[in-house]
Each structure stands twice: as structure tokens, then as C-alpha cells.
């Protein structure tokens, strides 16, 4: 079976063209090549018949300029017209790219949160269709979970019913090992059911900044049915993935009095066994001791996570990639109980050789 690897392209300050694109790459395969078997650009190595190439999927959109670069990681409802999902049959610059969502977006929609299936044959993502001119806010399109089948080029929205699809905004989908999908949504299915059982009117609970409805984790079947809420938070639960032990790992925004941070949590797919996994007291670990949040956690095996560290409002929308040893640490300098007196940290290490800065200004290694 193919292994999965998630890659982020660096974003750089444009040299003078607004047509530059921001890419987020996702690859599914056993190993990478440029289509000719080379291990580095221009190395001249002959093709290796044993190396298996793989398709690559990514989001491409016009690079925002000026104030539009300032996007808050806590605000999820906005979308930027012009984003689409592209696929190349090989992870090579020479491979032709295909815009697979243009028929739906018409160049005026947006795509985000691309995730491959475990065998690399399907791709999940969130898509926002173009706004309807003159329509009231409640009649505008929402963020929906879509799937692309690589072999057949089939593109479909998971939730087939328009009525059900419009009951909430759905983002950040991820395949579960049993074929279901976990995603972040404003549906708040079980929370609203409890209100109904108590004879109270149903309403969308707002995040603690009161800017938008709280996105919490839901699970549904692969055909978009049997939607169930599995996490309960007054603010957002985001970017779920699956650990080796079957638990869901995700970013939780804690915004209770005296707190305002995004840390890494874990729980079982049914919502039980919720625990703070890492980072509640490790946020002052950015450049020069600046504050960072821990976003988009992705398991790397052997008790390690790949995490993007950035401020809430990140310079040029990027941050640094960290290798976090969560199996033996609960904080950057605090090991788990069995490792006290044995390990001293740090739990966080750069995941790349790039010299990335998480504060405003030039970043020699770019930003991810």
C-alpha cells in the first residue's frame, strides 16, 4: 500500500506580479521523483525503473496582495475567488496540470484543505461555489466537502442533498481508516439536538470572539449520510488527522477567559477519550520567543507530528514546519511522566533545513 506524505510549498513575497500563485501540495505514493528518476534538479541521474511515480494534487489561486494577505486562522467562513484544485499525473514540472474544479467554480469559487485517501486513489477537499449576485446571505453557497476520483476523473459533492448541504459550512475533511470522513463543520448537529430535546430554540453557537459560528468535528459516511457531531467546543476544532493508534488528532482553539491559543488535542473517532496532547504552555516558542499557534498536525510515525507553527495572523500567511515528539513530551521542555529525569527536550525541532522566521519581515528560508 502506498504511504502518504503531505508537503507544503513555500510562499515568498512576489517580485512584482500579482499573477504569482500560492500552492499547497499533497502527494500520495511510495517515493518521489521528477519523472526522470532524479534525486535533485539538474543532477543528471538516469531513470530508475524501480522508483514508482505518483500523482500530485494542489490548490492554486492568485496571490493576494496588501491587506488581503492578513488572514486570521480563527476566521474560516471567508473565501477568495479564484482558487481551484489542480492534479498532475506525475510529481514533475514537466507533467501537464489539470484544473479539475473549474467546471464548478467557473473561476470564481475557492478550494482548500486537500487530503488524499490512504491508497492515493481519491482526493478530499472543501469547495466554495461562486457567490450568487443579489442573493441574501442565507441563500449564498456554503463550504462543502467534495471528492475527486483520480482514475475516473469523477468529481462529486459528498452530501448529495442540497438541503442538507446548506445546513452548515464544512471544511478540513480527512478520511478515517473505516472509510468514513471526519470534518470541521458549523452544523453542530448534536448540540442543536440537545437544545431541541430541552424545548429550546436551535441556534448556531458562535465562537468566543463572536465573529462566526463555531466549527466543531463531525463524522459522516463516505456517501455523505449519517452525519454526527463528535467534538464539543465553544470555539473551533480544526484540521483532523488520524494517529497510528486510530485516534483523531486535531487543533483546538481554546478561548476561555485567560486563554487564547490553538493547541493539539486527540480523541477517539466517536468523541470519547478527549485529551490535550501537546502545546498548551509551549506557544512562546516562535522566533525571538514570539507567540505561535500549532496548526494542521499530521502524524509522521514513531510518536512524531508535523505541525505548522505561526501566529494567528501570520506574516505572508505562512509559518515554520516543526517536528514535534508528542509521544514523549506534553510541552516543549516537559516530558511525559515516565520520561521525567530522562528527557529534557526540546520536543520541537525544525522539520526542514530552512531558516524560517515566524515574525514579520524577511524570512531567509521562506514560509510554509
C-alpha positions as a Markdown table, in Angstrom:
| # | Residue | x | y | z |
|---|---|---|---|---|
| 1 | Unk | 0.0 | 0.0 | 0.0 |
| 2 | Unk | 1.2 | 3.5 | -0.8 |
| 3 | Unk | 2.3 | 5.7 | 2.1 |
| 4 | Unk | 1.1 | 9.3 | 2.4 |
| 5 | Unk | 3.1 | 12.4 | 2.5 |
| 6 | Unk | 1.9 | 15.9 | 2.9 |
| 7 | Unk | 4.1 | 18.7 | 1.5 |
| 8 | Unk | 3.7 | 22.5 | 1.7 |
| 9 | Unk | 5.2 | 24.8 | -0.9 |
| 10 | Unk | 6.9 | 27.8 | 0.5 |
| 11 | Unk | 5.2 | 31.2 | -0.1 |
| 12 | Unk | 7.5 | 34.1 | -1.0 |
| 13 | Unk | 6.9 | 37.8 | -1.3 |
| 14 | Unk | 6.1 | 38.4 | -5.0 |
| 15 | Unk | 8.7 | 40.0 | -7.1 |
| 16 | Unk | 6.2 | 42.3 | -8.8 |
| 17 | Unk | 3.5 | 40.2 | -10.3 |
| 18 | Unk | 0.1 | 39.6 | -8.8 |
| 19 | Unk | -0.2 | 36.5 | -11.0 |
| 20 | Unk | 2.1 | 34.5 | -8.8 |
| 21 | Unk | 0.3 | 31.5 | -7.3 |
| 22 | Unk | 0.1 | 30.1 | -3.8 |
| 23 | Unk | 0.5 | 26.3 | -3.9 |
| 24 | Unk | -0.3 | 23.7 | -1.3 |
| 25 | Unk | 0.8 | 20.2 | -2.4 |
| 26 | Unk | -0.4 | 16.8 | -1.4 |
| 27 | Unk | 1.3 | 13.7 | -2.6 |
| 28 | Unk | 0.4 | 10.0 | -2.2 |
| 29 | Unk | 3.0 | 7.4 | -3.1 |
| 30 | Unk | 6.0 | 5.4 | -2.1 |
| 31 | Unk | 8.7 | 7.8 | -3.2 |
| 32 | Unk | 9.0 | 10.9 | -5.3 |
| 33 | Unk | 10.9 | 11.8 | -8.4 |
| 34 | Unk | 10.8 | 14.4 | -11.1 |
| 35 | Unk | 9.5 | 11.9 | -13.7 |
| 36 | Unk | 13.1 | 11.0 | -14.7 |
| 37 | Unk | 14.2 | 9.3 | -11.5 |
| 38 | Unk | 16.5 | 12.2 | -10.5 |
| 39 | Unk | 17.0 | 13.0 | -6.8 |
| 40 | Unk | 17.7 | 16.7 | -7.3 |
| 41 | Unk | 17.1 | 19.2 | -10.0 |
| 42 | Unk | 19.7 | 19.0 | -12.7 |
| 43 | Unk | 21.6 | 16.1 | -11.1 |
| 44 | Unk | 21.5 | 14.1 | -14.4 |
| 45 | Unk | 20.8 | 10.8 | -12.8 |
| 46 | Unk | 19.4 | 8.1 | -15.1 |
| 47 | Unk | 15.8 | 7.0 | -14.7 |
| 48 | Unk | 15.3 | 4.3 | -12.0 |
| 49 | Unk | 12.9 | 1.6 | -13.2 |
| 50 | Unk | 12.1 | 0.7 | -9.6 |
| 51 | Unk | 11.0 | 4.1 | -8.5 |
| 52 | Unk | 7.2 | 4.5 | -8.5 |
| 53 | Unk | 6.0 | 7.9 | -9.6 |
| 54 | Unk | 2.7 | 9.3 | -8.2 |
| 55 | Unk | 0.2 | 12.0 | -9.0 |
| 56 | Unk | 0.2 | 15.2 | -7.1 |
| 57 | Unk | -2.8 | 17.5 | -6.2 |
| 58 | Unk | -2.6 | 21.1 | -5.1 |
| 59 | Unk | -4.6 | 24.3 | -4.8 |
| 60 | Unk | -3.6 | 27.2 | -7.0 |
| 61 | Unk | -5.0 | 30.7 | -6.7 |
| 62 | Unk | -3.9 | 34.3 | -7.4 |
| 63 | Unk | -1.6 | 35.5 | -4.7 |
| 64 | Unk | -3.3 | 38.1 | -2.5 |
| 65 | Unk | -1.6 | 41.5 | -2.1 |
| 66 | Unk | -1.5 | 44.1 | 0.6 |
| 67 | Unk | -4.2 | 43.9 | 3.3 |
| 68 | Unk | -5.6 | 40.8 | 1.7 |
| 69 | Unk | -2.5 | 38.9 | 2.9 |
| 70 | Unk | -3.7 | 39.3 | 6.5 |
| 71 | Unk | -6.0 | 36.3 | 7.2 |
| 72 | Unk | -6.8 | 35.3 | 10.7 |
| 73 | Unk | -6.5 | 31.5 | 11.4 |
| 74 | Unk | -9.5 | 31.8 | 13.7 |
| 75 | Unk | -11.8 | 33.0 | 10.9 |
| 76 | Unk | -12.9 | 30.3 | 8.5 |
| 77 | Unk | -16.0 | 31.5 | 6.6 |
| 78 | Unk | -14.3 | 33.8 | 4.1 |
| 79 | Unk | -13.3 | 32.6 | 0.7 |
| 80 | Unk | -11.2 | 34.0 | -2.0 |
| 81 | Unk | -12.5 | 33.8 | -5.6 |
| 82 | Unk | -10.0 | 32.2 | -8.0 |
| 83 | Unk | -8.9 | 29.0 | -6.1 |
| 84 | Unk | -9.1 | 25.7 | -7.8 |
| 85 | Unk | -7.9 | 22.1 | -7.4 |
| 86 | Unk | -5.2 | 21.0 | -9.9 |
| 87 | Unk | -3.8 | 17.5 | -10.5 |
| 88 | Unk | -0.7 | 16.3 | -12.3 |
| 89 | Unk | -0.3 | 12.6 | -13.2 |
| 90 | Unk | 3.3 | 12.7 | -12.1 |
| 91 | Unk | 5.1 | 14.9 | -9.5 |
| 92 | Unk | 7.1 | 16.5 | -12.2 |
| 93 | Unk | 7.3 | 20.1 | -13.5 |
| 94 | Unk | 7.0 | 18.6 | -17.0 |
| 95 | Unk | 3.7 | 16.8 | -16.3 |
| 96 | Unk | 0.7 | 18.6 | -17.6 |
| 97 | Unk | -1.6 | 20.1 | -14.9 |
| 98 | Unk | -5.4 | 19.7 | -15.0 |
| 99 | Unk | -7.8 | 22.1 | -13.3 |
| 100 | Unk | -10.4 | 19.6 | -12.1 |
| 101 | Unk | -12.8 | 22.0 | -10.4 |
| 102 | Unk | -13.2 | 24.8 | -12.9 |
| 103 | Unk | -16.5 | 23.4 | -14.2 |
| 104 | Unk | -17.9 | 24.0 | -10.7 |
| 105 | Unk | -16.1 | 27.2 | -9.6 |
| 106 | Unk | -16.2 | 28.9 | -13.0 |
| 107 | Unk | -13.0 | 30.7 | -11.8 |
| 108 | Unk | -15.0 | 32.5 | -9.1 |
| 109 | Unk | -15.1 | 29.8 | -6.4 |
| 110 | Unk | -12.4 | 28.6 | -4.0 |
| 111 | Unk | -10.8 | 25.3 | -2.8 |
| 112 | Unk | -8.9 | 24.5 | 0.4 |
| 113 | Unk | -7.9 | 21.6 | 2.7 |
| 114 | Unk | -6.8 | 19.0 | 0.2 |
| 115 | Unk | -6.3 | 15.4 | 1.6 |
| 116 | Unk | -5.6 | 12.1 | -0.2 |
| 117 | Unk | -7.1 | 8.8 | 0.6 |
| 118 | Unk | -4.9 | 6.1 | 2.2 |
| 119 | Unk | -4.3 | 4.4 | -1.2 |
| 120 | Unk | -3.9 | 7.6 | -3.1 |
| 121 | Unk | -6.9 | 6.9 | -5.4 |
| 122 | Unk | -9.2 | 9.7 | -4.2 |
| 123 | Unk | -8.8 | 13.2 | -3.0 |
| 124 | Unk | -11.0 | 15.1 | -0.5 |
| 125 | Unk | -11.2 | 18.8 | -0.3 |
| 126 | Unk | -13.5 | 21.7 | 0.7 |
| 127 | Unk | -15.0 | 23.8 | -2.1 |
| 128 | Unk | -17.0 | 27.0 | -2.1 |
| 129 | Unk | -19.0 | 27.8 | -5.2 |
| 130 | Unk | -19.3 | 31.3 | -6.5 |
| 131 | Unk | -21.5 | 33.8 | -4.8 |
| 132 | Unk | -25.0 | 34.4 | -6.2 |
| 133 | Unk | -25.4 | 38.0 | -7.3 |
| 134 | Unk | -28.2 | 39.7 | -5.4 |
| 135 | Unk | -29.0 | 36.7 | -3.2 |
| 136 | Unk | -29.5 | 37.1 | 0.6 |
| 137 | Unk | -26.7 | 35.8 | 2.9 |
| 138 | Unk | -28.8 | 32.7 | 3.8 |
| 139 | Unk | -29.2 | 31.8 | 0.2 |
| 140 | Unk | -25.5 | 32.0 | -0.7 |
| 141 | Unk | -23.4 | 28.8 | -1.2 |
| 142 | Unk | -21.6 | 27.3 | 1.7 |
| 143 | Unk | -18.3 | 25.5 | 2.1 |
| 144 | Unk | -18.9 | 21.8 | 1.1 |
| 145 | Unk | -16.8 | 18.6 | 1.2 |
| 146 | Unk | -16.1 | 17.3 | -2.3 |
| 147 | Unk | -14.2 | 14.2 | -3.6 |
| 148 | Unk | -12.2 | 13.6 | -6.8 |
| 149 | Unk | -11.5 | 10.1 | -8.0 |
| 150 | Unk | -8.1 | 10.1 | -9.7 |
| 151 | Unk | -8.6 | 7.1 | -12.1 |
| 152 | Unk | -12.0 | 8.2 | -13.5 |
| 153 | Unk | -11.8 | 12.0 | -13.0 |
| 154 | Unk | -15.2 | 11.8 | -11.2 |
| 155 | Unk | -15.9 | 14.9 | -9.2 |
| 156 | Unk | -18.8 | 14.9 | -6.6 |
| 157 | Unk | -20.0 | 16.6 | -3.5 |
| 158 | Unk | -20.2 | 14.0 | -0.7 |
| 159 | Unk | -23.6 | 15.3 | 0.6 |
| 160 | Unk | -25.9 | 14.9 | -2.3 |
| 161 | Unk | -28.9 | 16.7 | -0.9 |
| 162 | Unk | -28.8 | 20.5 | -1.5 |
| 163 | Unk | -31.0 | 21.0 | 1.6 |
| 164 | Unk | -28.6 | 19.0 | 3.8 |
| 165 | Unk | -25.5 | 20.5 | 2.3 |
| 166 | Unk | -26.8 | 24.1 | 3.0 |
| 167 | Unk | -27.3 | 23.3 | 6.7 |
| 168 | Unk | -23.7 | 24.2 | 7.6 |
| 169 | Unk | -20.3 | 25.1 | 6.3 |
| 170 | Unk | -18.0 | 22.1 | 6.1 |
| 171 | Unk | -14.2 | 22.3 | 5.8 |
| 172 | Unk | -11.0 | 20.3 | 6.5 |
| 173 | Unk | -12.1 | 16.8 | 5.6 |
| 174 | Unk | -10.0 | 13.7 | 6.3 |
| 175 | Unk | -10.5 | 10.0 | 5.6 |
| 176 | Unk | -10.9 | 7.7 | 8.5 |
| 177 | Unk | -9.5 | 4.1 | 8.2 |
| 178 | Unk | -13.0 | 2.6 | 8.1 |
| 179 | Unk | -14.0 | 4.7 | 5.1 |
| 180 | Unk | -15.9 | 7.4 | 6.9 |
| 181 | Unk | -14.9 | 11.1 | 6.8 |
| 182 | Unk | -14.1 | 13.4 | 9.7 |
| 183 | Unk | -14.5 | 17.1 | 9.0 |
| 184 | Unk | -15.0 | 20.5 | 10.7 |
| 185 | Unk | -18.4 | 22.0 | 10.5 |
| 186 | Unk | -20.7 | 24.7 | 11.8 |
| 187 | Unk | -23.6 | 22.2 | 11.7 |
| 188 | Unk | -23.3 | 21.5 | 15.5 |
| 189 | Unk | -25.7 | 18.5 | 14.9 |
| 190 | Unk | -25.8 | 17.1 | 18.4 |
| 191 | Unk | -25.6 | 20.4 | 20.2 |
| 192 | Unk | -28.7 | 21.6 | 18.4 |
| 193 | Unk | -30.5 | 18.2 | 19.1 |
| 194 | Unk | -29.9 | 18.8 | 22.8 |
| 195 | Unk | -31.5 | 22.2 | 22.6 |
| 196 | Unk | -34.5 | 20.7 | 20.8 |
| 197 | Unk | -34.8 | 18.0 | 23.5 |
| 198 | Unk | -34.8 | 20.7 | 26.2 |
| 199 | Unk | -37.6 | 22.6 | 24.4 |
| 200 | Unk | -35.2 | 25.4 | 23.4 |
| 201 | Unk | -34.9 | 27.1 | 20.0 |
| 202 | Unk | -32.0 | 25.8 | 17.9 |
| 203 | Unk | -29.2 | 28.3 | 17.1 |
| 204 | Unk | -25.7 | 28.4 | 15.8 |
| 205 | Unk | -23.3 | 28.8 | 18.8 |
| 206 | Unk | -20.8 | 31.5 | 18.0 |
| 207 | Unk | -17.1 | 31.2 | 18.7 |
| 208 | Unk | -15.9 | 33.1 | 21.7 |
| 209 | Unk | -14.8 | 36.0 | 19.5 |
| 210 | Unk | -18.4 | 36.1 | 18.3 |
| 211 | Unk | -17.2 | 36.5 | 14.7 |
| 212 | Unk | -18.7 | 33.4 | 13.2 |
| 213 | Unk | -20.3 | 30.0 | 14.2 |
| 214 | Unk | -18.0 | 27.6 | 15.9 |
| 215 | Unk | -16.6 | 24.8 | 13.6 |
| 216 | Unk | -16.5 | 21.5 | 15.5 |
| 217 | Unk | -15.7 | 18.0 | 14.4 |
| 218 | Unk | -18.3 | 15.8 | 12.7 |
| 219 | Unk | -18.1 | 12.3 | 11.1 |
| 220 | Unk | -20.1 | 11.1 | 8.1 |
| 221 | Unk | -20.2 | 8.1 | 5.9 |
| 222 | Unk | -18.5 | 8.2 | 2.5 |
| 223 | Unk | -21.8 | 8.9 | 0.8 |
| 224 | Unk | -22.5 | 11.9 | 2.9 |
| 225 | Unk | -25.1 | 10.3 | 5.2 |
| 226 | Unk | -25.2 | 9.6 | 8.9 |
| 227 | Unk | -23.7 | 12.9 | 9.9 |
| 228 | Unk | -22.8 | 13.1 | 13.6 |
| 229 | Unk | -21.1 | 15.7 | 15.8 |
| 230 | Unk | -18.2 | 14.2 | 17.8 |
| 231 | Unk | -16.5 | 17.2 | 19.4 |
| 232 | Unk | -17.9 | 20.0 | 21.5 |
| 233 | Unk | -16.1 | 23.3 | 21.9 |
| 234 | Unk | -17.1 | 26.9 | 22.2 |
| 235 | Unk | -14.6 | 27.8 | 19.6 |
| 236 | Unk | -13.1 | 25.9 | 16.6 |
| 237 | Unk | -11.8 | 22.3 | 16.3 |
| 238 | Unk | -9.8 | 22.0 | 13.1 |
| 239 | Unk | -7.6 | 20.0 | 10.7 |
| 240 | Unk | -8.3 | 16.5 | 11.9 |
| 241 | Unk | -5.9 | 13.6 | 11.0 |
| 242 | Unk | -5.5 | 10.0 | 12.3 |
| 243 | Unk | -2.8 | 8.8 | 14.6 |
| 244 | Unk | -1.2 | 5.3 | 14.4 |
| 245 | Unk | -3.4 | 4.1 | 17.3 |
| 246 | Unk | -6.6 | 5.2 | 15.5 |
| 247 | Unk | -7.3 | 8.3 | 17.5 |
| 248 | Unk | -8.1 | 11.6 | 15.8 |
| 249 | Unk | -5.5 | 14.4 | 16.3 |
| 250 | Unk | -6.6 | 18.0 | 15.7 |
| 251 | Unk | -6.1 | 21.6 | 16.5 |
| 252 | Unk | -8.4 | 23.1 | 19.1 |
| 253 | Unk | -8.8 | 26.8 | 19.7 |
| 254 | Unk | -9.1 | 27.4 | 23.4 |
| 255 | Unk | -10.5 | 30.8 | 24.1 |
| 256 | Unk | -11.8 | 30.6 | 27.6 |
| 257 | Unk | -11.1 | 33.5 | 30.0 |
| 258 | Unk | -7.3 | 33.8 | 30.4 |
| 259 | Unk | -6.6 | 31.7 | 27.3 |
| 260 | Unk | -6.4 | 32.4 | 23.6 |
| 261 | Unk | -4.4 | 29.7 | 21.8 |
| 262 | Unk | -4.5 | 26.8 | 19.4 |
| 263 | Unk | -3.1 | 23.6 | 20.8 |
| 264 | Unk | -3.0 | 20.0 | 19.7 |
| 265 | Unk | -5.7 | 17.6 | 21.0 |
| 266 | Unk | -6.6 | 13.9 | 20.5 |
| 267 | Unk | -9.7 | 11.8 | 20.9 |
| 268 | Unk | -11.3 | 8.6 | 19.6 |
| 269 | Unk | -13.4 | 8.9 | 16.4 |
| 270 | Unk | -16.6 | 8.7 | 18.5 |
| 271 | Unk | -15.5 | 11.7 | 20.5 |
| 272 | Unk | -14.6 | 9.8 | 23.7 |
| 273 | Unk | -11.2 | 9.9 | 25.4 |
| 274 | Unk | -10.6 | 13.6 | 24.7 |
| 275 | Unk | -7.2 | 14.9 | 25.9 |
| 276 | Unk | -4.8 | 17.7 | 25.5 |
| 277 | Unk | -2.0 | 16.1 | 23.5 |
| 278 | Unk | 0.6 | 18.9 | 23.2 |
| 279 | Unk | 1.4 | 22.5 | 23.5 |
| 280 | Unk | -0.8 | 24.4 | 25.9 |
| 281 | Unk | 2.3 | 26.0 | 27.5 |
| 282 | Unk | 4.6 | 26.0 | 24.5 |
| 283 | Unk | 3.3 | 28.9 | 22.5 |
| 284 | Unk | 6.1 | 31.3 | 23.3 |
| 285 | Unk | 8.5 | 29.3 | 21.0 |
| 286 | Unk | 8.4 | 31.3 | 17.8 |
| 287 | Unk | 11.2 | 33.5 | 16.5 |
| 288 | Unk | 12.8 | 35.5 | 19.4 |
| 289 | Unk | 10.2 | 34.0 | 21.8 |
| 290 | Unk | 7.2 | 35.2 | 19.8 |
| 291 | Unk | 3.8 | 33.6 | 20.2 |
| 292 | Unk | 2.9 | 30.9 | 17.7 |
| 293 | Unk | -0.1 | 28.6 | 17.3 |
| 294 | Unk | 0.1 | 24.9 | 16.4 |
| 295 | Unk | -1.9 | 24.2 | 13.2 |
| 296 | Unk | -2.6 | 21.3 | 10.8 |
| 297 | Unk | -1.0 | 18.5 | 12.9 |
| 298 | Unk | -0.1 | 15.5 | 10.7 |
| 299 | Unk | 1.3 | 12.2 | 12.1 |
| 300 | Unk | 4.8 | 11.2 | 10.9 |
| 301 | Unk | 5.0 | 7.9 | 12.7 |
| 302 | Unk | 7.1 | 6.9 | 15.8 |
| 303 | Unk | 5.3 | 9.3 | 18.0 |
| 304 | Unk | 6.1 | 12.4 | 16.0 |
| 305 | Unk | 3.8 | 15.1 | 14.4 |
| 306 | Unk | 4.4 | 17.6 | 11.6 |
| 307 | Unk | 2.9 | 20.9 | 12.8 |
| 308 | Unk | 2.8 | 24.3 | 11.2 |
| 309 | Unk | 3.7 | 27.0 | 13.8 |
| 310 | Unk | 2.5 | 30.5 | 13.1 |
| 311 | Unk | 0.8 | 33.5 | 14.7 |
| 312 | Unk | -3.0 | 33.8 | 14.5 |
| 313 | Unk | -2.4 | 36.3 | 11.7 |
| 314 | Unk | 0.8 | 35.0 | 10.0 |
| 315 | Unk | 3.2 | 37.1 | 8.0 |
| 316 | Unk | 2.5 | 36.3 | 4.3 |
| 317 | Unk | 0.1 | 33.6 | 5.5 |
| 318 | Unk | 3.0 | 31.2 | 6.4 |
| 319 | Unk | 4.9 | 29.8 | 9.3 |
| 320 | Unk | 7.5 | 27.2 | 10.2 |
| 321 | Unk | 7.2 | 23.4 | 10.0 |
| 322 | Unk | 8.1 | 21.7 | 13.2 |
| 323 | Unk | 8.7 | 18.0 | 14.1 |
| 324 | Unk | 7.0 | 17.6 | 17.5 |
| 325 | Unk | 7.8 | 14.5 | 19.5 |
| 326 | Unk | 4.4 | 14.2 | 21.2 |
| 327 | Unk | 4.8 | 10.6 | 22.4 |
| 328 | Unk | 7.4 | 11.6 | 25.0 |
| 329 | Unk | 6.6 | 15.2 | 25.7 |
| 330 | Unk | 3.5 | 17.2 | 26.6 |
| 331 | Unk | 5.3 | 20.5 | 26.3 |
| 332 | Unk | 8.5 | 21.7 | 24.5 |
| 333 | Unk | 10.5 | 21.3 | 27.7 |
| 334 | Unk | 8.2 | 19.0 | 29.7 |
| 335 | Unk | 8.5 | 15.2 | 29.1 |
| 336 | Unk | 5.7 | 12.8 | 29.9 |
| 337 | Unk | 5.7 | 11.3 | 33.4 |
| 338 | Unk | 7.7 | 8.1 | 32.5 |
| 339 | Unk | 10.4 | 10.3 | 31.0 |
| 340 | Unk | 10.9 | 12.8 | 33.8 |
| 341 | Unk | 14.6 | 13.0 | 34.7 |
| 342 | Unk | 15.4 | 11.2 | 31.5 |
| 343 | Unk | 14.4 | 13.6 | 28.7 |
| 344 | Unk | 14.9 | 17.3 | 28.9 |
| 345 | Unk | 13.8 | 18.5 | 25.4 |
| 346 | Unk | 13.2 | 20.3 | 23.3 |
| 347 | Unk | 10.2 | 18.4 | 21.9 |
| 348 | Unk | 10.0 | 20.8 | 18.9 |
| 349 | Unk | 12.6 | 20.7 | 16.2 |
| 350 | Unk | 12.7 | 22.2 | 12.7 |
| 351 | Unk | 11.3 | 19.8 | 10.2 |
| 352 | Unk | 13.3 | 21.4 | 7.3 |
| 353 | Unk | 16.7 | 23.0 | 6.9 |
| 354 | Unk | 15.1 | 26.3 | 6.1 |
| 355 | Unk | 15.8 | 29.3 | 8.3 |
| 356 | Unk | 12.1 | 30.3 | 8.8 |
| 357 | Unk | 11.1 | 33.3 | 10.9 |
| 358 | Unk | 7.6 | 33.4 | 12.4 |
| 359 | Unk | 7.6 | 37.2 | 12.9 |
| 360 | Unk | 7.1 | 40.0 | 10.3 |
| 361 | Unk | 9.9 | 40.9 | 8.0 |
| 362 | Unk | 12.2 | 38.9 | 5.7 |
| 363 | Unk | 12.4 | 35.2 | 6.3 |
| 364 | Unk | 15.6 | 33.7 | 4.7 |
| 365 | Unk | 14.0 | 30.2 | 4.4 |
| 366 | Unk | 10.6 | 31.4 | 3.2 |
| 367 | Unk | 7.5 | 30.4 | 4.9 |
| 368 | Unk | 5.3 | 27.3 | 4.7 |
